[in-house]
Amino acid sequence: MTLKSLKLLCLLLTLIIVSNNDVIANEDNLSLFKSANELYQKSNYKEALVKYEELLEKGYVSDDLFSNIGNAYLKENRTGLSILNFEKALLLNSNNAQSYQNLKLAKESVINPVIQIPDFFVISFWRNFVGSQNISFWLVMHVLFLFVAMSFALFHWTNLIPRIKSKLNNSRITISFILASVSLSVIFFIASLQRQSQLTGVNYGIIMSEESTLLDGPDSRSNEIASLSEGLKVKILDEIDEWYQIQLEDKDDGWIEKEIIELIKI
C-alpha cells in the first residue's frame, strides 16, 4: 500500500469515526429530550428543566427545546425565564405558532405591562422576513442569484455561445434581468448578515427582576423614570460599564443595570 493510499484510508476512517460520534451524540440528545418531555408530562417540571438545561450545555438548540423550557418555567410561575425562552424559540423559528400563543399567555403574568407601540411597517416586515429562514438559506439564495447574474452577463458580453448572444445582445430585458439578479443577491446577503445579528447580537433582552427602576442616566443616583416588572421585553440601545440603555415597547428609554437583564440570543 502506497503512502498516498494509506493517508486516504486514514482520512476515511477519521470521517467514519466522526460521523458515528455525531450520530451517537444526536441519539443521546434525542433520548435526553424525550426523557425530559416525559418528566414534563408527569408534572415534574423542575426535574424536566434540569434535563433541558443539560441539553443546552451540550450545545443542542432548537425552537422546540426553548419552547418546552418556556412551558416548564411558565408552570413554575417563573415569568421572566418563561418569556425569555419563548422569545428564543421564536428567534429560531418565527413560524412556531405554539410558542407565539404561549408567549402571549406568559405576558399576561407581567404585573405592570407596557402598551406596545408597533414599529414602522417596513421595519417590522423586514425583521420578520429575515427571521423566517436560517442563515444557510439566505447564503444559498445569495450565491444562486449571483451565479445567475454572472452567467447571463457572460452570455451577453462574450462570444462564448454565439447563438445565445445573438438573441440576448443589446437586450434591455437581459440587462434588467442581470441587474435584478444582482440586486436580489445583495438583498439575500444582507438578510444573512441580519439573521446572524438576530441570533447572536445584543439586540433585545428580558427584565428578570420582580421590581426594577428605569433611570435617566447610567448611575444609581440618576432620576427615576419608571418602575419595571419582570418579563418586560426591552431593546438594547447602548451600554456603559455595568449599565444598558434600553427602550421599552412604548418607546420610552432610559438606563438599567445589566445584571437585571437576560439577553435574547442563542
HELIX and SHEET records of a PDB file:
HELIX    1   1 LEU A    3  GLN A   41  1                                  39    
HELIX    2   2 TYR A   45  GLU A   57  1                                  13    
HELIX    3   3 ASP A   63  LYS A   75  1                                  13    
HELIX    4   4 THR A   79  LEU A   92  1                                  14    
HELIX    5   5 ALA A   97  LYS A  107  1                                  11    
HELIX    6   6 PHE A  121  GLY A  131  1                                  11    
HELIX    7   7 ILE A  135  TRP A  157  1                                  23    
HELIX    8   8 PRO A  162  LEU A  168  1                                   7    
HELIX    9   9 ARG A  172  THR A  200  1                                  29    
HELIX   10  10 LYS A  258  ILE A  260  5                                   3    
SHEET    1   A 5 ASP A 253  GLU A 257  0                                        
SHEET    2   A 5 TRP A 243  GLN A 247 -1                                        
SHEET    3   A 5 LYS A 233  ILE A 240 -1                                        
SHEET    4   A 5 TYR A 204  ILE A 207 -1                                        
SHEET    5   A 5 ILE A 261  LEU A 263 -1                                        
SHEET    1   B 2 GLU A 211  LEU A 215  0                                        
SHEET    2   B 2 GLU A 224  SER A 229 -1                                        
END                                                                             
